Amino acid sequence: MNSSIDNTALAGLLPNRKARVLAVANQKGGVGKTTTAINLATALAAVQKKALIIDLDPQGNASTGLGLDQDVRAVNTYHVLMGEAPLEDAIQPTSIPGLDIVPSGMDLSAAEIEMIDIDRREYALRDAVRSAADGYDFVLIDCPPALGLLTVNALVAADSVLVPLQCEFFALEGISHLTRTIERIKSRFNPGLGIQGIVLTMYDKRNNLSDQVANDVRAYFGDTVYDTVIPRNVRVSEAPSHGRPVLIYDINCAGSQAYLHLASEIIHQERQLVTS
């Protein structure tokens, strides 16, 4: 995948069309999933792509990381999933031009139980997204770190799955569970679902294990793995505590530049899908 970036050129690459819906998923916690969703969406907005984040994690880290106070989350993903509010009513602007969010709320943790008796419960998010997402170029769904009904909803709603994968020893073992889940969702609910790409996160060039894991993942998944690698970077870790994406907190740090390159790869990838 091509990782070169030219923000001016990228702005016009993707033609106007239906929003591309990406589930950012990995059943393991602590892999940089929410960090990737926030900063990739910010990078896409930076190159004039209108982006929407749907915070489907009851912890609400994406909402907090974008500076949304609890008092503006009265209508959130819980109400959308339960059919109590359309997606449009839950969308909140962020401080970043071109980036909106559907926030999470504390009541979302009860959704998995409450949705059990709902007809077509696996399609709740897909139906909501289809009615409201056409004003965006990209919709990124930040999934919880578990393969429950919330994640199933994200996978049914998504065009494809973006997988953040931490450069650690059990990386391949963890992703094998996710790929099996994707295949089950594909066969039962969403025939077009596939893996958009795998992005290696928390890469430490001083650590031989990071190189070993990166090589193993590329050997197994080939071109599905993005050229861009997200480094372990203190500025990336600091940014959420300030309610900002790292691209706003420190545009020049290595983490910010990596997410800009990742946005470049994804936009080029989308252009190839459109023209193929």
C-alpha positions as semicolon CSV with decimal commas, in nm:
position;residue;x (nm);y (nm);z (nm)
1;M;0,000;0,000;0,000
2;N;0,122;0,347;-0,086
3;S;0,197;0,554;0,225
4;S;0,303;0,880;0,056
5;I;0,089;1,178;0,147
6;D;-0,004;1,499;-0,028
7;N;-0,293;1,666;0,154
8;T;-0,382;1,897;-0,135
9;A;-0,394;1,614;-0,384
10;L;-0,583;1,384;-0,149
11;A;-0,866;1,629;-0,099
12;G;-1,002;1,561;-0,447
13;L;-0,925;1,193;-0,480
14;L;-1,246;1,035;-0,357
15;P;-1,556;1,117;-0,562
16;N;-1,886;1,205;-0,394
17;R;-2,075;0,883;-0,315
18;K;-2,238;0,692;-0,036
19;A;-2,050;0,701;0,295
20;R;-1,793;0,429;0,350
21;V;-1,868;0,263;0,686
22;L;-1,570;0,115;0,869
23;A;-1,593;-0,079;1,195
24;V;-1,277;-0,023;1,398
25;A;-1,265;-0,351;1,586
26;N;-1,048;-0,585;1,787
27;Q;-1,181;-0,797;2,071
28;K;-0,864;-0,730;2,270
29;G;-0,850;-0,415;2,478
30;G;-0,554;-0,180;2,486
31;V;-0,458;-0,216;2,119
32;G;-0,513;0,148;2,021
33;K;-0,862;0,096;1,879
34;T;-1,022;0,416;2,006
35;T;-0,703;0,614;1,950
36;T;-0,704;0,495;1,589
37;A;-1,072;0,581;1,538
38;I;-1,029;0,934;1,676
39;N;-0,707;1,021;1,500
40;L;-0,787;0,857;1,167
41;A;-1,118;1,045;1,157
42;T;-0,935;1,368;1,240
43;A;-0,679;1,301;0,966
44;L;-0,957;1,235;0,715
45;A;-1,126;1,560;0,815
46;A;-0,792;1,737;0,770
47;V;-0,795;1,642;0,401
48;Q;-1,153;1,764;0,353
49;K;-1,330;1,431;0,398
50;K;-1,640;1,466;0,612
51;A;-1,622;1,203;0,886
52;L;-1,854;1,070;1,154
53;I;-1,749;0,862;1,454
54;I;-2,010;0,637;1,615
55;D;-1,898;0,565;1,970
56;L;-2,032;0,215;2,036
57;D;-1,814;0,147;2,341
58;P;-1,996;0,186;2,676
59;Q;-1,674;0,328;2,821
60;G;-1,723;0,630;2,593
61;N;-1,352;0,692;2,542
62;A;-1,394;0,826;2,189
63;S;-1,648;1,079;2,316
64;T;-1,420;1,185;2,601
65;G;-1,118;1,193;2,373
66;L;-1,298;1,443;2,150
67;G;-1,387;1,665;2,444
68;L;-1,760;1,591;2,474
69;D;-1,898;1,658;2,822
70;Q;-2,158;1,424;2,970
71;D;-2,425;1,693;2,953
72;V;-2,430;1,684;2,571
73;R;-2,470;1,306;2,558
74;A;-2,836;1,295;2,662
75;V;-2,918;1,139;2,324
76;N;-2,654;0,882;2,238
77;T;-2,588;0,548;2,072
78;Y;-2,805;0,368;2,327
79;H;-3,115;0,559;2,213
80;V;-3,027;0,497;1,848
81;L;-2,990;0,121;1,899
82;M;-3,310;0,098;2,101
83;G;-3,504;0,282;1,831
84;E;-3,578;0,573;2,065
85;A;-3,406;0,834;1,847
86;P;-3,288;0,858;1,486
87;L;-2,915;0,884;1,427
88;E;-2,951;1,246;1,318
89;D;-3,075;1,345;1,665
90;A;-2,770;1,191;1,833
91;I;-2,503;1,350;1,610
92;Q;-2,290;1,611;1,785
93;P;-2,035;1,842;1,622
94;T;-1,679;1,836;1,751
95;S;-1,425;2,116;1,767
96;I;-1,271;1,975;1,449
97;P;-1,425;2,105;1,124
98;G;-1,566;1,818;0,921
99;L;-1,576;1,571;1,212
100;D;-1,896;1,480;1,399
101;I;-1,967;1,213;1,658
102;V;-2,255;1,007;1,788
103;P;-2,150;0,986;2,153
104;S;-2,173;0,695;2,390
105;G;-2,359;0,717;2,719
106;M;-2,352;0,527;3,045
107;D;-2,682;0,358;2,958
108;L;-2,520;0,185;2,658
109;S;-2,382;-0,084;2,889
110;A;-2,738;-0,213;2,932
111;A;-2,809;-0,232;2,560
112;E;-2,677;-0,586;2,507
113;I;-2,933;-0,724;2,754
114;E;-3,221;-0,498;2,655
115;M;-3,182;-0,573;2,283
116;I;-3,225;-0,949;2,324
117;D;-3,602;-0,933;2,271
118;I;-3,591;-0,681;1,985
119;D;-3,673;-0,807;1,634
120;R;-3,383;-0,775;1,390
121;R;-3,159;-0,674;1,680
122;E;-2,846;-0,739;1,474
123;Y;-2,959;-0,480;1,217
124;A;-3,045;-0,194;1,455
125;L;-2,734;0,009;1,384
126;R;-2,728;-0,069;1,012
127;D;-3,084;0,056;0,968
128;A;-3,003;0,375;1,159
129;V;-2,681;0,442;0,969
130;R;-2,838;0,386;0,628
131;S;-3,096;0,657;0,696
132;A;-2,849;0,927;0,799
133;A;-2,493;0,869;0,684
134;D;-2,503;0,985;0,323
135;G;-2,379;1,330;0,418
136;Y;-2,041;1,183;0,515
137;D;-1,747;1,038;0,325
138;F;-1,649;0,806;0,609
139;V;-1,831;0,666;0,911
140;L;-1,601;0,505;1,170
141;I;-1,764;0,284;1,433
142;D;-1,555;0,253;1,748
143;C;-1,640;-0,095;1,878
144;P;-1,615;-0,220;2,237
145;P;-1,330;-0,463;2,316
146;A;-1,561;-0,766;2,312
147;L;-1,742;-0,970;2,049
148;G;-2,094;-0,918;2,186
149;L;-2,413;-0,780;2,037
150;L;-2,278;-0,425;2,013
151;T;-1,985;-0,539;1,801
152;V;-2,216;-0,762;1,596
153;N;-2,427;-0,454;1,520
154;A;-2,116;-0,267;1,407
155;L;-2,005;-0,551;1,181
156;V;-2,350;-0,586;1,026
157;A;-2,362;-0,210;0,961
158;A;-2,009;-0,186;0,820
159;D;-1,879;-0,212;0,466
160;S;-1,553;-0,346;0,607
161;V;-1,343;-0,378;0,921
162;L;-1,032;-0,183;1,016
163;V;-0,827;-0,380;1,266
164;P;-0,575;-0,207;1,495
165;L;-0,321;-0,469;1,602
166;Q;-0,075;-0,407;1,882
167;C;0,280;-0,524;1,824
168;E;0,278;-0,778;2,106
169;F;0,331;-1,151;2,143
170;F;-0,034;-1,265;2,129
171;A;-0,132;-1,039;1,838
172;L;-0,195;-1,314;1,582
173;E;-0,385;-1,528;1,832
174;G;-0,618;-1,240;1,910
175;I;-0,692;-1,152;1,550
176;S;-0,780;-1,513;1,467
177;H;-1,090;-1,484;1,689
178;L;-1,194;-1,166;1,513
179;T;-1,151;-1,312;1,165
180;R;-1,369;-1,609;1,260
181;T;-1,636;-1,370;1,386
182;I;-1,617;-1,169;1,063
183;E;-1,670;-1,488;0,863
184;R;-1,976;-1,578;1,072
185;I;-2,124;-1,229;1,030
186;K;-2,050;-1,245;0,658
187;S;-2,229;-1,577;0,615
188;R;-2,536;-1,486;0,823
189;F;-2,592;-1,110;0,805
190;N;-2,356;-0,911;0,582
191;P;-2,226;-1,094;0,274
192;G;-2,009;-0,802;0,161
193;L;-1,815;-0,770;0,487
194;G;-1,438;-0,807;0,479
195;I;-1,123;-0,671;0,635
196;Q;-1,041;-0,323;0,506
197;G;-0,693;-0,344;0,648
198;I;-0,480;-0,415;0,953
199;V;-0,284;-0,131;1,109
200;L;0,004;-0,214;1,340
201;T;-0,004;0,001;1,654
202;M;0,222;0,076;1,951
203;Y;0,528;-0,013;1,747
204;D;0,855;0,036;1,936
205;K;1,155;0,037;1,704
206;R;1,384;-0,026;2,002
207;N;1,208;-0,352;2,076
208;N;1,299;-0,660;1,870
209;L;0,959;-0,810;1,952
210;S;0,784;-0,531;1,762
211;D;0,981;-0,616;1,449
212;Q;0,913;-0,986;1,493
213;V;0,537;-0,935;1,535
214;A;0,523;-0,693;1,239
215;N;0,706;-0,943;1,018
216;D;0,482;-1,231;1,130
217;V;0,162;-1,033;1,068
218;R;0,279;-0,922;0,722
219;A;0,384;-1,276;0,634
220;Y;0,040;-1,408;0,730
221;F;-0,189;-1,131;0,601
222;G;0,022;-0,989;0,317
223;D;-0,111;-0,672;0,151
224;T;-0,400;-0,654;0,398
225;V;-0,153;-0,492;0,639
226;Y;-0,103;-0,119;0,585
227;D;0,246;0,014;0,519
228;T;0,186;0,275;0,788
229;V;0,286;0,170;1,139
230;I;0,165;0,369;1,440
231;P;0,458;0,418;1,680
232;R;0,443;0,406;2,056
233;N;0,444;0,780;2,123
234;V;0,401;0,974;2,447
235;R;0,213;1,257;2,275
236;V;-0,048;1,008;2,149
237;S;-0,093;0,888;2,507
238;E;-0,122;1,240;2,648
239;A;-0,373;1,380;2,400
240;P;-0,695;1,209;2,531
241;S;-0,649;1,360;2,877
242;H;-0,677;1,701;2,709
243;G;-0,992;1,601;2,515
244;R;-0,811;1,634;2,185
245;P;-0,691;1,406;1,906
246;V;-0,314;1,396;1,886
247;L;-0,327;1,574;1,548
248;I;-0,469;1,877;1,730
249;Y;-0,256;1,832;2,042
250;D;0,074;1,805;1,852
251;I;0,056;1,789;1,472
252;N;0,432;1,747;1,436
253;C;0,481;1,442;1,657
254;A;0,550;1,100;1,508
255;G;0,205;0,968;1,601
256;S;0,024;1,251;1,422
257;Q;0,229;1,205;1,108
258;A;0,161;0,832;1,114
259;Y;-0,217;0,884;1,125
260;L;-0,196;1,129;0,835
261;H;-0,011;0,865;0,636
262;L;-0,273;0,606;0,732
263;A;-0,548;0,837;0,605
264;S;-0,354;0,869;0,281
265;E;-0,337;0,492;0,240
266;I;-0,708;0,448;0,308
267;I;-0,812;0,720;0,063
268;H;-0,591;0,570;-0,209
269;Q;-0,738;0,230;-0,126
270;E;-1,090;0,366;-0,160
271;R;-1,008;0,529;-0,490
272;Q;-0,892;0,193;-0,625
273;L;-1,218;0,031;-0,507
274;V;-1,424;0,296;-0,682
275;T;-1,236;0,272;-1,012
276;S;-1,194;-0,108;-1,018
